[in-house]
């Protein structure tokens, strides 16, 4: 808890999230950037069915480059959303799977996807109106 002196001289208690709103916004922005990233959503969706190997992920997702999938998996592993397990076999085998934290993300992502589907026509209509207005200028 932090404190703040008000204009009338009283002291009020602030929750930690109120004491440093700019830092909190930046931190939240980083989290939202990660979970809202196109490839993150695709990887979480693919892994929601169970562990997969790298090439199987590439085939399931489609359109992702080797480098982008590698970067996405590393970032998700760093954020605690993906667990990477390397097996000492020849050739080497590596499996990727969601952590419990990532499984808790599936329901909110599904709700967001449903919202997008429910409102896609409205958004497309608004874009068309905006684009027509911009073209008329």
PEKANOR-V375779 format. One record per backbone hydrogen bond with DSSP energy under -1.0 kcal/mol. CO is the residue of the C=O (numbers start at 1). NH is the residue of the N-H. If there is no record, write none. Layout:
# PEKANOR-V375779
CO	NH
CO	NH
This chain:
# PEKANOR-V375779
2	14
4	12
6	9
10	6
12	4
14	2
15	18
15	19
16	20
20	24
21	25
22	26
23	27
24	28
25	29
26	30
27	31
28	32
29	33
30	34
31	35
32	36
37	41
38	42
39	43
40	44
41	45
42	46
43	47
44	48
46	49
47	50
52	96
53	57
54	58
55	59
56	60
57	61
58	62
65	69
66	70
67	71
68	72
69	73
70	74
71	75
72	76
73	77
74	78
75	79
76	81
76	82
77	80
81	99
83	97
85	95
87	89
87	93
93	87
95	85
96	52
97	83
99	103
100	104
102	105
105	109
106	110
107	111
108	112
109	113
110	114
111	115
112	116
113	117
114	118
115	119
119	123
120	124
121	125
122	126
123	127
124	128
125	129
126	130
127	131
128	132
129	133
130	134
131	135
132	136
